[in-house]
């Protein structure tokens, strides 16, 4: 008979802890932590103290907590939340608006060393000046591995001039990464990014969270103008758009007048058209009242 393996107590406690957090907080952000370091997580926790809780757990425990919470709650889209958790992730529980949380993450940039055996997304520079490193074998590492121009001054190693060791797209091997870290070079910007968010049952995917709002506004404005352009070309008249028709007519008249006579039409023209329109509407109303009076 195969004996059933008991679940360690610490795993059961972690699942219970996560379930309690699900009950307390209405917004949950899934953070991919594969490229983050512990120091960055700790610093972010300090910034969010009293506003949010970042909980690092194994993926299987996170999913088990979601399944248990789903049995007790009536919230929607919990299955989708569980399916969207990456391999290495943390759950951020908060009562803040998810977009406000994203803003805090974006405002707290963190700079980290180049990772070994990876391609650098940016140029890597070693600045001129005192490295603070004592003379010895390390100088050969700087010369041979990174090809840095060095000199000895006051028993420490100095870099003669600003030197680019890697261009964006270059591969950084293990030895190069180790020496750059030894020099304290941290060229890579690291932001905590929300991979997925769940807000009171509503799903907020990454592409919505990080949409370029300014570009979105420009696209909407352009689409609005293009829609008007198409409307004005249509072979019919829309009563609700009368003001737009008048403005377009005035604009075209101004342009035509300037082309022919080299001068613009008077500003009062639009007001006169508006007055004429209001007078026409009043006359129509009076006629309707008069006709109604015959049958009153």
C-alpha positions, 0 to 999 in steps of 0.5 A: 500500500502506497502511503499518501504523502503529507503536505508540509505544514508550512505549505498549508500555512502559506495557502491559508495566508494567501486566501486571507489576503484574497479576502482582505484586498479587492485588487491583485497584481501579478508581478513577474519577478524572474528578472528582479533581485531581492533588494529591489523587492525589499525596497519596493515593499518599503515604498508600498508599506501601508498601501500594498503587500507583495507576497512571494510564493511558489506558483503551485501554492498561489494556484491552490490558494486561488482555487480555495478562495474560489470555493468560498467567494463568488468573484468572477474570472479567478480561473483566468487569474490562475492561468495567467501566473508565470513561473516566477511571480509574486502577488501584490495585494492592494486596495489602491487602484491598479493604475495608481499601483503601476504608476508607483512602480514606474516612478521607482526605477532601479538600476542593476548589473548586466546579467551574465550570458545575456544580451544587453539592451543598452550600451555599457560604459565604464566611466573615467576615474578612480575605481577604488580597487587595489592593485593586483590581479584585478588590473589584468581582469580590467585590461584583458576581459574588458579591455579598459585603459588603466593606470595606477595612482595612490595604490588604486586602479584608475580608468583613463577615459570613459570606455564603452565595453558593450553596445546594445545588442552585444552578448555579456559573458560570465567573466565580463558580467563579474568584472562589471559588477566588481566595478559597480556598473549598473547600466540596466534599468529594472522596473517592477512590471505588472504582468496581469491584474485582477480587480474585483472580478475584472481582468486587466491585461498587460497591454491595457495597463501599459497603453500609451495614453497620449498616443491613444488620445491622438488616435481618437482625435484623428479618427474623430476628424476623419469621421467628420470628413467622411460625413461631410462627403455623404450625399445627405444632411444630418440635422444634429450636425448643423453647427458643424456644417455651418463651421465647415462652410465658414472655414471653406468660404474663408479659405476661398475668399483668401485665395481669390481676394487675398483677404479673409472674411469678417469674424462676424460672419459666423455670428450672423449665420448663427443669428439667422439660424436662431431667427429661423427657428423662432419663426418656425416655433411661432408658426407651429403655435399659430397652427396649434391655436386653430385647433385649441 
